[in-house]
Amino acid sequence: MKTDTAERMAEAQQSGGRAAGYCWLEHPHGGARCTRRPHEDRHHVDYYRGRKSVTDTQGTTWVE
């Protein structure tokens, strides 16, 4: 039962991120998701998580 709930929660989060207009690919080590618009290149960035200061323009970045 927990697996079913966890799977449904993951699907809901994926759907919500996509509905918000984000690429929403998860970082390979977890903890971040790509918050760029859907794109064709392999460069991903989470503009919200991983910032060292509130004035930083981007946080975690990675290449797929």
N, C-alpha and C positions, 0 to 999 in steps of 0.2 A: 504494500500500500504506500509506503514512503517513497519508493521509487517512482510510482505513478504520479504522486504529488510533486516530486522534484522535477520530473520530466515536464509536467504541465506548467510548473513555475518557470522553467527554462524557456519553454515555448512562448509563454506570455511575455517574458522579458525580451526575447528576440523580436516578437511581433511589435511590442511597444517601441523598441529602438528603431525598427524599420519604419514604423508609422510616423515617428518623429523626424524622419528624413535622414537618418544616420546610416553609414555603412554597417556598423554594429558588429564587426568581426572581433572576436575575443582575443586578447593578448595571449600568446602561447603559454605564459606562466600565470595567467589569470590576473584578476584585479583591475583590469582596464579593458575598455572596448573602444573601437574606432568611432569617433564622433565627427568624422568628416562626412560630407554628402557621399552617396554611392559613387564610386570611382573605379577606373580601370587599372590604375597603377598599383604597385605592390606596397606603397608607403602608407602606413597607418599612423594615426595620432589620436590620443585621447586628450582633448583640450581641458578636461576637468580634473582628472586624477593624475597624480604624480608631479604636480606643480610644486616648486620649492617656495614660491611666494605668490601672494594673491595678484601681483602685477605681472607674473609670467603669462605669456600669451599661449603657451601650450605645455602639456605635461608629458606623459609617456609617449614615446614614438617607437615604432618597430617596422621591420620589413618582412613581408610574408615570404 
